[in-house]
Each structure stands twice: as C-alpha cells, then as structure tokens.
Amino acid sequence: MKSSYECVVIGGGPAGMAAAVAAKRNGIKDILIIEREKVLGGILNQCIHNGFGVHHFKEELTGPEYSSRMIDLVRAENIESLLDCMVLSVDTKDRTVHAISPEHGYLQIKAKAIVLAMGCRERTRGAIRIYGSRPSGVFTAGTAQRLMNIDGYMPGKKVVILGSGDIGLVMARRLTLEGAKVEMVVELMPYSNGLPRNTVECLYDYNIPLLLSHTVVQIHGKERVTGVTIAKVDENGRPIKETERFVDCDTLLLSVGLIPENEISRGAGVQLDPMTQGAIVGESYQTNVEGIFSCGNVLHVHDVVDFVTEESSVCGEGVARYIAKNLQNEITHKLTPGEGIRSIVPQTINLNNLNEKVKLYMRVKEISEKRAVVASIGDQIIAKKRDIKFLPAQTVTLELKKKDLLTAAGNEVVISVQ
Amino acid sequence: MDTKKLICICCPIGCELQVNKTENGVEVTGNKCPRGKKYALSEIEAPKRYVTSTVKIEGWMYPVISVKTKEPIPKENIFEVMNVLSDVTIKAPVHVGEIVVKNILNLGVDIIATRNTD
C-alpha cells in the first residue's frame, strides 16, 4: 500500500465500488477503496432476500449476488482495496485521509480526489424517543438482519416491529421463516412505507397484522423486553391515551428510517442539503469542496441499489474528469424543488460538464395519482414525465437534456408535481 | 361462489383485486391492466415464491452463508424447505450459484449459494 493515490474511495459498498470501477474505466489508474468491514459489499451482504438488480442487471438477484458481481468488477479492474480499516477524518487542506486499521495502525493517505461513499445509518430508539425502561431486546431492523444473516444468531422469539419500511417488512418474513412469532408491524403513518410487493410477500403471506396509524408508546422489561404498549395515533401523529394496549413480546425491532452517515463529510467542510441530509452536489457529484465527491446512500437514501450503481458510475466519470483537469466548478444552473417535490439530487449543474443529459433523482412529498413531474425554467417547460402514481417511498427520476437547458432563458430549474 | 381479495404486486399502484370463482371459470376484477389478471390467476391456482435463507458453513470467517431456491417453489412448501435447510452444514470454499441441496424435497428445484467465500 502506498501513501498517495490519485483517488481514494471511502466505503466499499455498491456506491464506492461502482464509482471506483467507473473512474478506472475512464483512465484513472491509481485508486484505493477503504472499507471498514473485512469484506467488500457493504449492506448488500446482509440483504439476502431477492429483488435487486432488476434495472441494472436485468434479472432478479439477492443482495449478496449483486455485491458479488460488483466485487468481480473491482477485481477485474485491478482496483486496490484496504479492508478492516476505519476512516477517521478527511483533511481538505492537503486532501489527506486519516484512517486506522489493526494491520497498519494509523494511516495518512494523500489523494487528488476523494469519493465519500459511506452509506447510511439507521435511526434508533433515541432518535424517536420511545419512553420506558432500557432492557435488551430492542434492535434496529438492520442490526437484527446482520445478526441473523451474517452472524447466525436469532435476535428473539416473540417480536413486534415498529415501522413499515422495507427492512422491517423483510425482517418480519425472515424472523417468521426461522421460527419466531412476529406479533405485528406497527406503522405511525396511515399508509405502509414499504413497497406493495413487500407488504404482500412479507406480511400477508404469513398473516402478520399491519397496524396503520399506530405507534409504540412504552417499552417494558428489566433485563429483557417483556412487552410494549402500543396506541392508535390521531391525524397529527399523537398517541390516543384510551387506545393504549399491552402487547406481550421479547423483542422490538425498529425500522424507522435511515440517515446518511456524514460525520466525515461535515468534518471536511462539505455543505449538506437539509432535505436529503447528504451533500449538495453538482451534475458530476462533486461537493462544494473541490476534489471531494459523494455518491450512494451517504448522498441521499435510495430505495433500489440499481440507482446507486447508476449514480455512482456518473460520479466515477466526474472523478476521472477532475483528475484530468477537465471538470468545471462554476454552477450554470440550480435545481429547486417546487410544489410537491421534497428533494432533488444533484442540486446544481454546470452545462459544460454534461455530455448530453443529466438524470435527476427526486422524492415527492405525498401520494398522488395521474400527475406529472414537470421541470421548467421561467415559463418554459423543458422536461415532463407522467406516472399513474407517485409515492413518497419511491424515487422519481427525470432526465434533462443539455440542449434544452442551453436554449431556455434563465438558470433556475424548478421541478414540481402537476 | 368463492371470492378472494388480493393486492397486485406487479407495480407500485397495488390494485386491490377480487377473484370470483364461478361455474363458468375464474373472474378477476379491480385490475387496472392485464398484468393484474395474470397475477391473480397464478396466485389463485399455484402461488409460488423464492425462498432465501442461510445455512451453516464450516471453515469461513462467518458461521452462516446465504442461499436461495434457484426457482420459485410452491408457497405451501416454504416451511418444509426451511426445516431441511436448518440441518444443512456445508464447507468452504463456496461460490455463487453452487448447488447446496440438490432437488430439495423432490420439488425439482435446487438450493444454491448466493455468496462467495473468497
């Protein structure tokens, strides 16, 4: 291992691997991926269910199969990786990565370009402030998934799951298949936050009740969870006292959202978008700090890994351009969320960096049917996409063509649901 | 007459389907497209699912490794398959696609590994 590279990628999950492969294929010879686990693959390795790769590989793969294919690409491109190594910070002044590993001790690695691809973290009990005692048996859904699918442990026997996100739904099925009794999935919102397919195949198939507009108000137990109190919530999400009831269980799983893991980014002075909680990036996924790029779940939480691969490949191309001194930093266009749009990635564009088009990844604020997402500059509509249904849980994509951006007068693109 | 309610999983809309079994055959309502009808019929006649799980492994850094049924299997056999898998132990090295259990329960479907040990 050397002390300086053209490009250092922090995180060896799907985003980091795709960015590294794309950078390599676009002429960057000298790349290092740093990964804190003992293997590449990231979170995919524990997502043993299928449904991955439908867009990118045109077949239905399990998480480990998808990551294996990406690892094969990394190996075929002869990209170096440093495993079991934790990055502590990124120093932007001399663009140095500070890291620590049992094998190498404290490391300082210089890089011309750095890709932030650290992924995201689950929201915990603390983040949603559930009242009660602090017994063992309260897990985030992803931790339970890791325990079962990688480490071979059963997290519990009688389980309540709070939150109907896809990880929670998938774990309801997984626990049931391994012999646990999943009493119920409790969801604060009046609708399921998971994909319909997961609601059917993970809950209905096994007669697991889904309680909408409900939440957990108290955790009971001293050493181990002995039960939870659940309650119905009103339209403002506040628990209704009279509806409280006790549910006997030994385990509570939380599937209550994901947060991009941006401690290193913040330390490096990277500006974050309050809506995505990830970096603000341009069309080539460069952040406000020159030479620092960001992609994958650390940038914004994705619903399918295929989009991660796609976006991270564009990021890797951007890295290659930057190292070749071929990337312009000025912003020519800003993207602004209008009516009905929660977030847009990337947030800015430099037209000169575009080949032909730029793909936008967006989240809508609420469920709507038979509407369109519309991109406009002033009064002029430059792109439009209809769909029969928009869901907050599902990414909406839209492509803007370079020639349309060139000809429209103005530099603010507003995207809205109409 | 026999009526069953289903939620279509072909796309994000999630149409609420009703399947009526009558003397003249099976009738599907509530679907907004032909895929819904096809889904409802296969769900009524012979629902099938992929099963993904883990088996024990020796000689690797982790004690279990992920596996799946190579093809979907009848829904009613899922728990029997899980029972068989709970007694399976394999040895590293293992590679994606390698057969872990051949023709499980004579269903005509193999269990294959979904991860590499190296």
Chai-1 contact restraints between the chains, C-beta under 6 A:
chainA,res_idxA,chainB,res_idxB,connection_type,confidence,min_distance_angstrom,max_distance_angstrom,comment,restraint_id
A,I48,B,T52,contact,1.0,0.0,6.0,A-B,restraint_1
A,I48,B,S66,contact,1.0,0.0,6.0,A-B,restraint_2
A,H49,B,T52,contact,1.0,0.0,6.0,A-B,restraint_3
A,N50,B,Y50,contact,1.0,0.0,6.0,A-B,restraint_4
A,N50,B,T52,contact,1.0,0.0,6.0,A-B,restraint_5
A,T62,B,T52,contact,1.0,0.0,6.0,A-B,restraint_6
A,T62,B,K68,contact,1.0,0.0,6.0,A-B,restraint_7
A,T62,B,T114,contact,1.0,0.0,6.0,A-B,restraint_8
A,P64,B,S66,contact,1.0,0.0,6.0,A-B,restraint_9
A,P64,B,T114,contact,1.0,0.0,6.0,A-B,restraint_10
A,P64,B,R115,contact,1.0,0.0,6.0,A-B,restraint_11
A,E65,B,V96,contact,1.0,0.0,6.0,A-B,restraint_12
A,E65,B,T114,contact,1.0,0.0,6.0,A-B,restraint_13
A,S68,B,V96,contact,1.0,0.0,6.0,A-B,restraint_14
A,S68,B,N116,contact,1.0,0.0,6.0,A-B,restraint_15
A,N149,B,T54,contact,1.0,0.0,6.0,A-B,restraint_16
A,I150,B,Y62,contact,1.0,0.0,6.0,A-B,restraint_17
A,G152,B,P63,contact,1.0,0.0,6.0,A-B,restraint_18
A,G152,B,V64,contact,1.0,0.0,6.0,A-B,restraint_19
A,L177,B,M82,contact,1.0,0.0,6.0,A-B,restraint_20
A,P196,B,I9,contact,1.0,0.0,6.0,A-B,restraint_21
A,P196,B,G14,contact,1.0,0.0,6.0,A-B,restraint_22
A,R197,B,I9,contact,1.0,0.0,6.0,A-B,restraint_23
A,V200,B,I7,contact,1.0,0.0,6.0,A-B,restraint_24
A,V200,B,I9,contact,1.0,0.0,6.0,A-B,restraint_25
A,I388,B,I13,contact,1.0,0.0,6.0,A-B,restraint_26
A,K389,B,P12,contact,1.0,0.0,6.0,A-B,restraint_27
A,K389,B,I13,contact,1.0,0.0,6.0,A-B,restraint_28
A,L391,B,P12,contact,1.0,0.0,6.0,A-B,restraint_29
A,Q394,B,P12,contact,1.0,0.0,6.0,A-B,restraint_30
